[in-house]
Amino acid sequence: MSLAFVFPGQGSQSVGMLSQLATEFPQVQATFSEASDTLGYDLWDLVSSGPAESLNETQRTQPAMLAAGVAVWRSWQSVSDVQPAYLAGHSLGEYTALVAAGALNFSDAIKLVEQRGQFMQQAVPAGQGAMAAILGLDDDIVRSVCAEAAANGVAEAVNFNSPGQVVIAGDTNAINSAIELAKEQGAKRALLLPVSVPSHCALMKPAAEQLAQALADITIQVPTIPVIHNVSVTSVDNQADIKRLLAEQLYNPVRWVETVQFLAAQGVNTLVECGPGKVLAGLTKRIDRSIIGLPVFDQASLDKALETAGETK
């Protein structure tokens, strides 16, 4: 059996996430306590009690999701010696993967993703950017729809999540235009997403420049496990390359379909999703049915994944 561990990004957060796992694994609250010390506020209280409006602010969502993924990873490590052959993360989840790989210090990563959220929010004033999910169209048709809608501003295909599921991002007017064009092309659904920041499009270039400056002060080690990056669908060992890919990720697409296909080509047959929700496990099923997707977010799901992986301490 060949395992890959993957880490979700924004959108999988919810008030009360990991509450059951925290009752069984002290690693959960310890991880959030460590993050809280860095942030200067009680992150576990926010995750446990809300309000959801605060948790959904990107500069809070990003540290919360990073801490959640690391907490699940540490919980797994406390009961299993099984190590994945590869790591990957969807958007923000790439930072979680780098922490799990020992490349990025956890406290550094928490501060970095808080800044990432702030830079992203500052780059596009509220209401001026949008994201939308387009379901049921080929990737090339979505790209052509965006090219046509770009007469009204930036419109780009930014998340290739599974066959027939692409997320687009850009200026609000252009994205609204793209939604109508996608419907005309026969999209099963084309709907705005409830987000305040148009991630992974050209509007994020100013944020990427700020992020590159923040990354300059951080030391990144050689990953102990290969991390497959969103931008390149490759793993890199060089600190400069990792920093470059993290900055470029802000204004480049998340190539998730290709990431799962790459893992399958390397012989990966089991994909463990570390963190709240089941988004990546669900996408995996649509991309390659030969890969088993196992979400881990509570004791029962952890036990199932351990049983499938076949080894416990």
C-alpha positions as CSV (number, residue, x, y, z in Angstrom):
1,M,0.0,0.0,0.0
2,S,1.2,3.5,-0.9
3,L,-0.2,6.4,1.1
4,A,-0.5,10.1,0.5
5,F,-1.7,12.6,3.1
6,V,-3.5,15.7,1.9
7,F,-4.7,18.8,3.7
8,P,-7.8,20.9,2.9
9,G,-7.9,24.6,2.4
10,Q,-10.5,27.3,3.2
11,G,-14.1,26.3,3.0
12,S,-13.8,23.2,5.1
13,Q,-13.9,25.1,8.4
14,S,-16.9,25.0,10.8
15,V,-17.6,26.0,14.3
16,G,-17.1,22.9,16.5
17,M,-14.6,21.2,14.1
18,L,-12.4,18.5,15.7
19,S,-14.3,18.8,19.0
20,Q,-14.7,15.0,19.2
21,L,-11.1,14.3,18.3
22,A,-10.0,16.7,21.0
23,T,-11.7,14.6,23.7
24,E,-9.5,11.6,22.7
25,F,-6.2,13.3,21.6
26,P,-4.4,15.9,23.7
27,Q,-2.4,16.8,20.6
28,V,-5.5,18.8,19.2
29,Q,-5.7,21.3,22.0
30,A,-2.0,21.5,22.4
31,T,-1.6,22.4,18.7
32,F,-4.3,25.1,19.0
33,S,-2.7,26.4,22.2
34,E,0.6,26.7,20.4
35,A,-1.1,28.6,17.6
36,S,-2.9,30.9,20.1
37,D,0.4,31.9,21.6
38,T,1.6,33.0,18.2
39,L,-1.6,34.8,17.2
40,G,-2.3,36.5,20.5
41,Y,-5.9,35.3,20.8
42,D,-7.6,32.0,21.7
43,L,-7.9,30.1,18.4
44,W,-9.5,27.0,20.0
45,D,-12.2,29.2,21.6
46,L,-12.9,30.7,18.2
47,V,-13.1,27.3,16.6
48,S,-15.1,25.8,19.4
49,S,-17.6,28.6,20.1
50,G,-17.5,30.9,17.0
51,P,-19.0,33.1,15.9
52,A,-18.9,31.7,12.4
53,E,-18.6,35.2,10.9
54,S,-15.2,35.7,12.7
55,L,-14.0,32.2,11.9
56,N,-14.9,32.8,8.2
57,E,-12.7,36.0,8.0
58,T,-9.8,34.8,5.9
59,Q,-7.0,36.0,8.3
60,R,-8.6,33.8,10.9
61,T,-9.8,30.9,8.7
62,Q,-6.3,30.3,7.4
63,P,-4.6,29.8,10.8
64,A,-7.6,27.8,12.0
65,M,-7.4,25.4,9.1
66,L,-3.6,25.1,9.3
67,A,-3.8,24.3,13.0
68,A,-6.6,21.8,12.4
69,G,-4.6,19.9,9.8
70,V,-1.5,19.8,11.9
71,A,-3.6,18.7,14.9
72,V,-4.9,15.7,13.0
73,W,-1.4,14.9,11.6
74,R,0.0,14.9,15.1
75,S,-2.8,12.8,16.4
76,W,-2.2,10.2,13.7
77,Q,1.5,10.2,14.4
78,S,0.8,9.5,18.1
79,V,-0.8,6.2,17.3
80,S,0.8,5.0,14.0
81,D,4.3,4.6,12.6
82,V,2.9,4.6,9.0
83,Q,4.4,7.4,7.0
84,P,3.0,8.7,3.7
85,A,5.0,8.5,0.5
86,Y,3.7,12.0,-0.5
87,L,2.0,15.0,1.0
88,A,-0.1,17.7,-0.7
89,G,-2.5,20.4,0.2
90,H,-5.3,22.3,-1.5
91,S,-4.3,26.0,-1.6
92,L,-3.8,26.9,2.0
93,G,-3.4,23.2,2.7
94,E,0.0,23.3,1.0
95,Y,1.4,25.2,4.1
96,T,0.0,22.4,6.3
97,A,1.7,19.8,4.2
98,L,5.0,21.7,4.5
99,V,4.6,21.8,8.3
100,A,3.9,18.0,8.3
101,A,7.0,17.5,6.2
102,G,9.2,19.3,8.7
103,A,10.0,22.0,6.1
104,L,8.1,24.8,7.8
105,N,8.1,25.6,11.5
106,F,4.5,25.5,12.9
107,S,4.7,28.9,14.6
108,D,6.2,30.5,11.6
109,A,3.5,28.9,9.4
110,I,0.7,30.2,11.7
111,K,2.0,33.8,11.5
112,L,2.6,33.5,7.8
113,V,-0.9,32.3,6.9
114,E,-2.4,35.0,9.1
115,Q,-0.4,37.5,7.0
116,R,-1.4,35.7,3.8
117,G,-5.1,36.3,4.7
118,Q,-4.5,39.9,5.5
119,F,-2.6,40.5,2.3
120,M,-5.3,38.8,0.2
121,Q,-8.1,40.8,1.8
122,Q,-6.2,44.1,1.3
123,A,-5.4,43.3,-2.4
124,V,-9.1,43.5,-3.4
125,P,-11.6,45.8,-1.6
126,A,-14.7,44.0,-0.4
127,G,-17.3,43.5,-3.1
128,Q,-14.9,44.0,-6.0
129,G,-13.8,40.4,-6.4
130,A,-15.8,37.2,-6.6
131,M,-15.4,33.4,-7.1
132,A,-17.9,31.0,-8.7
133,A,-18.2,27.3,-9.1
134,I,-18.9,26.0,-12.6
135,L,-20.2,22.4,-12.8
136,G,-20.6,20.2,-15.8
137,L,-18.4,21.9,-18.4
138,D,-15.0,20.8,-19.8
139,D,-12.0,22.7,-18.6
140,D,-11.4,24.2,-22.0
141,I,-14.9,25.5,-22.3
142,V,-14.6,27.2,-18.9
143,R,-11.3,28.8,-20.0
144,S,-13.0,30.1,-23.1
145,V,-15.9,31.4,-21.1
146,C,-13.5,33.3,-18.9
147,A,-11.6,34.7,-21.9
148,E,-14.9,36.1,-23.2
149,A,-15.9,37.5,-19.8
150,A,-12.5,39.1,-19.4
151,A,-13.9,42.0,-21.5
152,N,-15.5,43.1,-18.2
153,G,-12.3,42.6,-16.1
154,V,-10.2,39.7,-14.7
155,A,-11.9,36.3,-15.1
156,E,-9.8,33.2,-14.7
157,A,-10.2,29.4,-14.1
158,V,-8.4,29.0,-10.7
159,N,-9.3,25.7,-9.1
160,F,-9.4,22.5,-11.2
161,N,-11.0,20.4,-8.5
162,S,-12.4,17.4,-10.4
163,P,-13.6,16.6,-13.9
164,G,-16.5,19.0,-14.5
165,Q,-15.9,21.0,-11.4
166,V,-13.9,24.2,-11.9
167,V,-13.8,27.4,-9.8
168,I,-13.3,30.7,-11.4
169,A,-12.2,34.0,-9.9
170,G,-11.7,37.7,-10.7
171,D,-13.5,41.0,-10.8
172,T,-17.2,40.8,-9.7
173,N,-18.6,42.1,-13.0
174,A,-16.5,39.7,-15.1
175,I,-17.4,36.7,-12.9
176,N,-21.1,37.5,-13.1
177,S,-20.7,37.7,-16.9
178,A,-18.9,34.3,-16.9
179,I,-21.7,32.7,-14.9
180,E,-24.2,33.7,-17.5
181,L,-21.9,32.6,-20.4
182,A,-21.3,29.2,-18.6
183,K,-25.1,28.7,-18.3
184,E,-25.5,29.5,-22.0
185,Q,-22.8,26.8,-22.7
186,G,-24.8,24.2,-20.8
187,A,-23.3,24.2,-17.4
188,K,-25.3,22.1,-14.9
189,R,-24.7,24.8,-12.3
190,A,-22.9,28.1,-12.2
191,L,-23.1,29.9,-8.8
192,L,-21.3,32.5,-6.8
193,L,-19.3,31.2,-3.8
194,P,-19.7,33.0,-0.4
195,V,-16.1,34.3,-0.2
196,S,-14.7,37.7,0.2
197,V,-11.4,37.2,-1.7
198,P,-10.9,36.1,-5.4
199,S,-8.1,33.7,-4.7
200,H,-5.6,32.3,-7.3
201,C,-6.2,35.0,-10.0
202,A,-4.2,37.9,-11.2
203,L,-5.9,40.3,-8.7
204,M,-3.7,38.5,-6.1
205,K,-0.4,39.6,-7.5
206,P,0.0,42.5,-5.0
207,A,-0.6,40.1,-2.2
208,A,1.9,37.7,-3.6
209,E,4.6,40.4,-3.6
210,Q,3.9,41.1,0.1
211,L,3.9,37.4,0.8
212,A,7.3,37.0,-0.9
213,Q,8.7,39.7,1.4
214,A,7.2,37.9,4.5
215,L,8.7,34.6,3.3
216,A,12.2,36.2,3.0
217,D,12.4,36.2,6.8
218,I,11.5,32.6,7.2
219,T,13.8,29.5,7.1
220,I,12.4,26.5,5.2
221,Q,14.1,23.2,5.6
222,V,14.3,20.3,3.1
223,P,11.0,18.4,3.4
224,T,11.4,14.9,4.9
225,I,8.4,13.7,2.8
226,P,7.9,15.1,-0.8
227,V,5.3,17.8,-1.0
228,I,3.5,18.1,-4.3
229,H,3.0,21.8,-5.0
230,N,-0.2,23.3,-6.5
231,V,1.5,25.5,-9.1
232,S,4.0,22.9,-10.5
233,V,2.5,19.5,-9.6
234,T,6.1,18.6,-8.6
235,S,8.1,18.4,-5.3
236,V,11.1,20.6,-4.7
237,D,13.8,20.5,-2.1
238,N,15.3,24.0,-2.5
239,Q,14.3,26.7,-0.1
240,A,14.2,29.4,-2.8
241,D,12.0,27.2,-5.0
242,I,9.5,26.4,-2.2
243,K,9.2,30.1,-1.4
244,R,8.8,31.1,-5.0
245,L,6.0,28.4,-5.5
246,L,4.2,29.6,-2.3
247,A,4.1,33.2,-3.6
248,E,3.2,32.2,-7.2
249,Q,0.4,30.0,-5.8
250,L,-1.6,33.1,-4.8
251,Y,-2.2,34.1,-8.5
252,N,-2.0,30.7,-10.2
253,P,-4.5,27.8,-10.4
254,V,-4.8,25.0,-8.0
255,R,-4.2,22.0,-10.2
256,W,-5.9,19.4,-8.0
257,V,-7.0,17.0,-10.7
258,E,-3.4,16.8,-11.9
259,T,-2.1,16.4,-8.4
260,V,-4.3,13.3,-7.7
261,Q,-3.4,11.9,-11.1
262,F,0.3,12.4,-10.4
263,L,0.0,10.6,-7.0
264,A,-1.8,7.7,-8.7
265,A,0.9,7.5,-11.3
266,Q,3.5,7.2,-8.5
267,G,1.5,4.2,-7.2
268,V,-0.5,5.9,-4.4
269,N,-3.7,4.0,-3.8
270,T,-4.8,5.5,-0.5
271,L,-5.3,9.2,0.2
272,V,-5.8,10.3,3.8
273,E,-7.4,13.7,4.2
274,C,-6.2,15.3,7.5
275,G,-8.6,18.0,8.7
276,P,-12.3,18.9,9.0
277,G,-14.7,17.9,6.3
278,K,-14.5,15.4,3.4
279,V,-14.0,17.7,0.4
280,L,-10.7,16.3,-0.8
281,A,-11.7,12.6,-0.3
282,G,-14.9,13.4,-2.3
283,L,-12.9,15.0,-5.1
284,T,-10.5,12.1,-5.2
285,K,-13.4,9.7,-5.9
286,R,-14.4,11.7,-8.9
287,I,-10.8,12.0,-10.2
288,D,-9.7,8.4,-9.9
289,R,-12.0,5.7,-8.5
290,S,-9.0,3.4,-8.0
291,I,-7.8,5.5,-5.1
292,I,-9.4,5.1,-1.7
293,G,-10.1,8.5,0.0
294,L,-10.2,8.5,3.8
295,P,-11.1,11.7,5.6
296,V,-9.9,11.9,9.2
297,F,-11.6,14.4,11.5
298,D,-12.8,12.3,14.6
299,Q,-12.0,9.1,16.4
300,A,-14.2,6.9,14.2
301,S,-12.7,8.2,11.0
302,L,-9.2,8.0,12.4
303,D,-9.8,4.3,13.4
304,K,-11.1,3.5,9.9
305,A,-8.0,5.1,8.3
306,L,-5.7,3.3,10.7
307,E,-7.4,0.0,9.9
308,T,-7.0,0.6,6.2
309,A,-3.4,1.6,6.6
310,G,-2.9,-1.6,8.5
311,E,-0.6,-0.5,11.3
312,T,-0.8,1.0,14.7
313,K,1.8,1.6,17.4
